[in-house]
Amino acid sequence: QLVGLLLIGVAAWGKGFGIVSSIHLIGGVIAVGVFLLLIAIVGLVGAVHHHQVMLFFYMIILGLVFVFQFGVSCSCLAINRSRQEGLFSSAWSILSNETKTELERRLDCCGLLNRSADPPAARAFQADFHVCPAV
């Protein structure tokens, strides 16, 4: 229950202070917090009433959550710097201009990667640099 409440509280705090501007990210974190809170309540009710079926489903759902978290953790540890750059580059190219500008303003940077040796990447960086609000 504490983890669910903590997720909901941190998401609301981040939105309230303007740290995170993406409503999709805030909504996702709050949804995960509510899901964990509901699962915790199912476990508590099952434990209080000694209801084996409810405890079984609680155990299955927690097992699935564990497997999912373990998979995400392993994939985050396995990704190296070049794969990170490739992932960020592919995501950067599909972002809207407003999102790019907001990221550049908040992170006080311009563009994604400055690769002057690669002419197409250098032109893309120069185009991003001219409209950058952080300069």
C-alpha positions as a printed NumPy array, in Angstrom:
array([[  0.   ,   0.   ,   0.   ],
       [  2.835,   2.352,   0.817],
       [  4.415,   1.938,  -2.621],
       [  1.096,   2.663,  -4.334],
       [  0.47 ,   5.735,  -2.194],
       [  4.059,   6.873,  -2.715],
       [  3.738,   6.617,  -6.497],
       [  0.494,   8.586,  -6.488],
       [  1.959,  11.22 ,  -4.16 ],
       [  5.208,  11.657,  -6.098],
       [  3.325,  11.955,  -9.399],
       [  0.99 ,  14.591,  -7.95 ],
       [  3.939,  16.447,  -6.385],
       [  5.878,  16.384,  -9.675],
       [  2.892,  17.746, -11.575],
       [  2.101,  20.344,  -8.906],
       [  5.614,  21.796,  -8.873],
       [  5.95 ,  21.618, -12.658],
       [  8.869,  19.192, -12.612],
       [  7.163,  16.853, -15.1  ],
       [  5.05 ,  18.388, -17.839],
       [  3.935,  15.228, -19.644],
       [  0.37 ,  14.374, -18.654],
       [  0.829,  10.891, -20.158],
       [  3.749,  10.155, -17.851],
       [  1.897,  11.476, -14.796],
       [ -1.209,   9.488, -15.737],
       [  0.835,   6.318, -16.178],
       [  2.544,   6.666, -12.796],
       [ -0.773,   7.37 , -11.061],
       [ -2.373,   4.378, -12.818],
       [  0.437,   2.084, -11.649],
       [  0.066,   3.478,  -8.124],
       [ -3.683,   2.864,  -8.104],
       [ -3.164,  -0.662,  -9.504],
       [ -0.647,  -1.507,  -6.764],
       [ -2.934,  -0.011,  -4.129],
       [ -5.861,  -2.141,  -5.307],
       [ -3.719,  -5.291,  -5.407],
       [ -2.532,  -4.579,  -1.861],
       [ -6.141,  -4.221,  -0.706],
       [ -7.018,  -7.566,  -2.335],
       [ -4.131,  -9.162,  -0.426],
       [ -5.203,  -7.595,   2.865],
       [ -8.829,  -8.66 ,   2.48 ],
       [ -7.758, -12.174,   1.508],
       [ -5.45 , -12.413,   4.519],
       [ -8.024, -11.094,   6.996],
       [-10.778, -13.423,   5.775],
       [ -8.426, -16.385,   5.133],
       [ -9.809, -16.533,   1.597],
       [ -7.55 , -18.904,  -0.333],
       [ -8.773, -18.011,  -3.825],
       [ -8.239, -14.297,  -3.232],
       [ -4.756, -14.959,  -1.829],
       [ -3.969, -17.195,  -4.805],
       [ -4.863, -14.437,  -7.283],
       [ -2.91 , -11.943,  -5.185],
       [  0.112, -14.24 ,  -5.335],
       [ -0.225, -14.738,  -9.113],
       [ -0.533, -11.01 ,  -9.789],
       [  2.461, -10.199,  -7.584],
       [  4.451, -12.9  ,  -9.373],
       [  3.605, -11.344, -12.748],
       [  4.548,  -7.891, -11.46 ],
       [  7.874,  -9.321, -10.235],
       [  8.609, -10.967, -13.595],
       [  7.768,  -7.741, -15.434],
       [  9.97 ,  -5.625, -13.124],
       [ 12.804,  -8.144, -13.396],
       [ 12.613,  -8.07 , -17.193],
       [ 12.64 ,  -4.283, -17.312],
       [ 15.574,  -4.155, -14.886],
       [ 17.587,  -6.676, -16.918],
       [ 16.904,  -4.832, -20.161],
       [ 17.963,  -1.526, -18.587],
       [ 21.201,  -3.073, -17.358],
       [ 21.922,  -4.791, -20.68 ],
       [ 21.651,  -1.705, -22.877],
       [ 25.015,  -0.108, -23.653],
       [ 25.832,   3.487, -24.566],
       [ 25.592,   3.052, -28.349],
       [ 22.176,   1.421, -28.031],
       [ 21.065,   4.214, -25.716],
       [ 22.151,   6.791, -28.307],
       [ 20.318,   4.888, -31.035],
       [ 17.172,   4.719, -28.942],
       [ 17.333,   8.412, -28.089],
       [ 18.062,   9.351, -31.699],
       [ 15.073,   7.42 , -33.01 ],
       [ 12.827,   8.916, -30.337],
       [ 14.201,  12.447, -30.921],
       [ 13.339,  12.332, -34.622],
       [  9.654,  11.587, -33.95 ],
       [  9.176,  14.126, -31.14 ],
       [  7.146,  17.231, -31.866],
       [  8.921,  20.593, -31.983],
       [  7.129,  21.72 , -28.821],
       [  8.387,  18.685, -26.901],
       [ 11.936,  19.189, -28.185],
       [ 11.852,  22.858, -27.19 ],
       [ 10.508,  22.016, -23.745],
       [ 13.222,  19.388, -23.189],
       [ 15.942,  21.761, -24.341],
       [ 14.647,  24.499, -22.069],
       [ 14.351,  22.259, -19.007],
       [ 17.676,  20.471, -19.533],
       [ 19.513,  23.643, -20.672],
       [ 20.892,  22.016, -23.801],
       [ 20.525,  22.284, -27.559],
       [ 19.777,  19.373, -29.862],
       [ 20.429,  15.746, -29.115],
       [ 23.948,  14.85 , -30.262],
       [ 26.569,  17.039, -31.92 ],
       [ 28.174,  14.785, -34.522],
       [ 30.04 ,  17.154, -36.811],
       [ 31.759,  14.301, -38.714],
       [ 28.445,  13.036, -40.099],
       [ 27.035,  15.696, -42.513],
       [ 23.299,  14.787, -42.189],
       [ 23.572,  14.645, -38.399],
       [ 25.5  ,  17.939, -38.373],
       [ 22.779,  19.644, -40.462],
       [ 20.068,  18.289, -38.136],
       [ 22.008,  19.536, -35.118],
       [ 22.468,  22.994, -36.657],
       [ 18.736,  23.177, -37.433],
       [ 17.946,  22.288, -33.805],
       [ 20.587,  24.699, -32.526],
       [ 19.12 ,  27.732, -34.312],
       [ 15.715,  27.344, -32.638],
       [ 17.076,  26.326, -29.23 ],
       [ 15.718,  28.315, -26.251],
       [ 18.636,  27.358, -23.984],
       [ 21.244,  29.451, -25.824]])
